[in-house]
Amino acid sequence: MQGNFLTIKRASELLEVTPLTLRNWDRNGKLSARRHPMSNYRIYLREDIERLVHDITAGSAPIKAKKRKPLKRKLVVRSE
C-alpha cells in the first residue's frame, strides 16, 4: 500500500502546489483523494498524480479558476 499512495504533502510537492490547493481540488472534484482507513488522512493514488503532472507538462490539463461570489459586507453604524 505504501508504494501506490502518496500523502498530501508529497503529492503537493510533486505538483508544486500547496496542500491547501489539493484540498480545494478535492472539494471541487478536480482531483479525487481517498482516505486512509486508520487515520482518515487524505491519500492520493500515485498514478493519478503522475497522470496530472504529465497532463500539465503536456499542456492538456485545463486549469480554470472558479468564479468567486462577491463578498457581502455589513455596515455597522454606532450612534453615541
C-alpha positions as CSV (number, residue, x, y, z in Angstrom):
1,M,0.0,0.0,0.0
2,Q,2.9,2.4,0.8
3,G,4.2,2.5,-2.8
4,N,0.8,3.1,-4.5
5,F,-0.3,6.0,-2.4
6,L,1.1,9.5,-1.7
7,T,0.5,11.7,1.3
8,I,-1.0,15.2,0.7
9,K,2.4,16.7,1.4
10,R,4.3,14.5,-1.1
11,A,1.6,15.0,-3.8
12,S,1.7,18.8,-3.3
13,E,5.5,18.7,-3.7
14,L,5.2,16.7,-6.9
15,L,2.6,19.1,-8.3
16,E,4.3,22.2,-7.0
17,V,1.2,23.5,-5.2
18,T,0.3,23.9,-1.6
19,P,-1.6,21.2,0.4
20,L,-4.5,23.7,0.6
21,T,-4.7,23.7,-3.2
22,L,-5.0,19.9,-3.2
23,R,-7.7,20.1,-0.5
24,N,-9.6,22.6,-2.7
25,W,-9.2,20.5,-5.8
26,D,-10.6,17.5,-3.8
27,R,-13.6,19.6,-2.6
28,N,-14.2,20.9,-6.1
29,G,-13.8,17.4,-7.7
30,K,-10.8,18.3,-9.8
31,L,-8.6,15.6,-8.2
32,S,-10.1,13.0,-6.0
33,A,-8.5,11.9,-2.8
34,R,-9.0,8.7,-0.9
35,R,-9.0,8.3,2.8
36,H,-6.5,6.3,4.8
37,P,-8.6,3.6,6.6
38,M,-6.9,4.1,10.0
39,S,-6.2,7.8,10.2
40,N,-8.7,9.2,7.7
41,Y,-6.0,11.4,6.2
42,R,-6.2,12.2,2.5
43,I,-4.1,10.0,0.3
44,Y,-3.6,10.1,-3.5
45,L,-3.0,7.3,-6.0
46,R,0.5,7.7,-7.4
47,E,-0.9,7.1,-10.9
48,D,-3.4,9.9,-10.6
49,I,-0.7,12.4,-9.6
50,E,1.7,11.2,-12.3
51,R,-1.1,11.5,-14.9
52,L,-1.9,15.0,-13.8
53,V,1.8,16.0,-13.9
54,H,2.0,14.6,-17.4
55,D,-1.2,16.4,-18.5
56,I,0.1,19.7,-17.0
57,T,3.5,19.5,-18.7
58,A,1.9,18.5,-22.0
59,G,-0.5,21.4,-21.8
60,S,-3.6,19.3,-22.0
61,A,-4.9,19.8,-18.5
62,P,-7.2,22.9,-18.4
63,I,-6.8,24.7,-15.1
64,K,-9.6,27.2,-14.7
65,A,-10.2,29.4,-11.7
66,K,-13.6,29.1,-10.2
67,K,-15.6,32.3,-10.1
68,R,-15.9,33.6,-6.6
69,K,-19.0,35.1,-5.2
70,P,-18.6,38.8,-4.2
71,L,-18.1,39.3,-0.5
72,K,-21.1,40.6,1.4
73,R,-20.1,43.3,3.7
74,K,-22.2,44.6,6.5
75,L,-22.0,48.3,7.5
76,V,-22.3,48.8,11.2
77,V,-23.1,52.3,12.4
78,R,-22.8,53.1,16.0
79,S,-24.5,56.1,17.5
80,E,-23.4,57.6,20.7
